[in-house]
Amino acid sequence: MEKNSIRIKRRTRKGSVSFNPDRGFVANAVAEFLQNGGKIEQLKPDERSFQEAMTRYEGSIAADEFLLES
């Protein structure tokens, strides 16, 4: 190591707990969000976007089948 180089200390993620919320946690978070003036808007499904997604998915299945046959 050179004399002028600076050694950087980095924290590791050892011992960290993964985030796995339960229904109660989510319900409390939603209630708090709404109390603070947040708004939740329900998205309406669009049939056209579903059909586009399915044609893409079906196309990838055909490509997979073609590649696996060789």
N, C-alpha and C positions, 0 to 999 in steps of 0.2 A: 504494500500500500504506500502511496506517495505521502510525503509529509504534509502537503497542502490539502489533501482530500478530507472531506468531512464524512464521518460515519453517521448514517441515518438510522435511527431506531424505529422499527415498525412494529406495531401491535399485531399479534396473531389472533386468529379467531378461535383459538382453542378454548373449550369450555363454554362456548356460546350455546344458548338454548334456541332451538328452532321455533318460529312463530307458528302456532297451530290454534287459532281461535275457535271457541265453541259457539253454539247458537246464542247463549246468553251474552257473550262478549260482543257479538255482532249486533244483537238487539239493543244493547246499551249504547253502542257506538252510533247506531242509526238514530236512536232517541235523542242523544246528545247533539248530533248533527242537525236534526230538525228543530230542537230547542234553540239552537244558535242561529236560526234563520235559513238553514239549508233547505234546498228543494230537491225532491226526487221526482224525476220524470220517467214514466214508463215508455219504453220504446215499442213501437208497433212493428210487427214483422212485415217484411216486404216480400211478397211471393216471388217477384222477379229476381231479387238477390238470392233467394233460396235456389231457384232453378239454375242460376249461373253457377253457384257453388257446386251443385250436384253435377252439372255437365263437366266442370273442371275435375271433380273427383272421379267421375266415370272415365274421363279421358286418361287420368293418371293410372287407373286400374288397367285399362287396355294397354298402356305403355309398359306397365310392370309385367303383365302377362306375356307380352311380346318379348321383352328382354329375358324373362325367365325361361322361355321355351328354347332359346338358343343354347 
